[in-house]
Amino acid sequence: MAGRLNRRVRTLHRSLPEAEQARSKRCACGFSPHAGDGAGRPHARIRRGNGTKRALRGGVQFRLVRLNALAFVIRVNRVICRTSCEENFVLTIHHLGHSQSERIVWLCEELEIPYKLEKYTRDPVTRLSPPELKALHPLGAAPLIEADAILLAESAAIVEFILARYGHGRLQHGPDHPDFASYLYWFHFANGNLQPVMGRSMFIGRCGLAPDHPIQVSVQGRLDKVLALIEARLAQNDYLAGSAFTAADIMSVFSLTTMRLFHPVDLKPYPNILAYLQRIGARAGYQRAMAKGDPDLTPMLT
Ligand SMILES: N[C@@H](CCC(=O)N[C@@H](CS)C(=O)NCC(=O)O)C(=O)O
């Protein structure tokens, strides 16, 4: 009888809908007591199905009562854990106005996760970070976040950290997704190619070199190629990683928008980039992020 019951329960576990199995892993805490019964058994094994109830007779009823009680405790734990983790969760974003840290505010708005925003203003002369921000990290650059007593710098690391801890699979593609490689490429293209060439171009531009100086020509040529590549990509896809908006877009948009405060680049030759920026500007998450992080700035979407 016990063998038959075990076989039955195993079958029920295999047939549980995927969504129910996924829900059992959803807490942001990283430690998930509700994902099992504490003894390595997934909670689904003790769920009660109509067929199971009929299969139980006599002494086995006692076992059913115990299992039901355990299931109840686990469900309550799941609710308490999810609620308390969300309440105790404190993510602080150190945001320098008009900077790459807009990405992190935007990410949190898209994910709709709570965060505390610490804002800093650039030095009016140097346009670098103020002393309060410099005091937090040896490089003194934004973004910086504090989460669970961790201080983390670098946009890409921060975006990956937040997605891994609080994303629940949103705004990213995993290895099984057909756009996984594209997602990785464009995610890393942002700080690996686009932002560096915008920065180089800005600094070389300030050196006052003649337009035909080899360095000027080389940097301009690289910038043109990078923008042409993005233009071609967006001619075929609504978003950089494909048809879906992802963190690859969140990583890239600063360089095409706010960065142009520091280094004006005319995007008129790139109609698909401009159309893309309109799609971005229509997003409620982007609008909220810019309104909270940089209320003095009209997003540079044209
Ligand atoms: N690769 C870094 C770049 C960080 C960075 O250079 N941030 C600039 C803002 S766009 C900054 O803080 N500049 C002020 C300073 O360095 O004092 C990242 O993506 O986080």
The ligand as an ORCA input file, in Angstrom:
! r2SCAN-3c Opt
* xyz 0 1
  N      32.237     51.713    -16.517
  C      31.659     52.435    -15.423
  C      31.791     53.915    -15.705
  C      31.405     54.749    -14.524
  C      31.631     56.234    -14.820
  O      32.623     56.616    -15.450
  N      30.691     57.050    -14.366
  C      30.775     58.464    -14.612
  C      29.379     58.993    -14.893
  S      28.856     58.694    -16.524
  C      31.221     59.200    -13.369
  O      30.896     58.838    -12.274
  N      31.933     60.308    -13.578
  C      32.300     61.183    -12.519
  C      33.683     60.958    -12.011
  O      34.352     60.013    -12.465
  O      34.096     61.700    -11.124
  C      30.207     52.002    -15.236
  O      29.564     51.613    -16.230
  O      29.697     52.021    -14.128
*
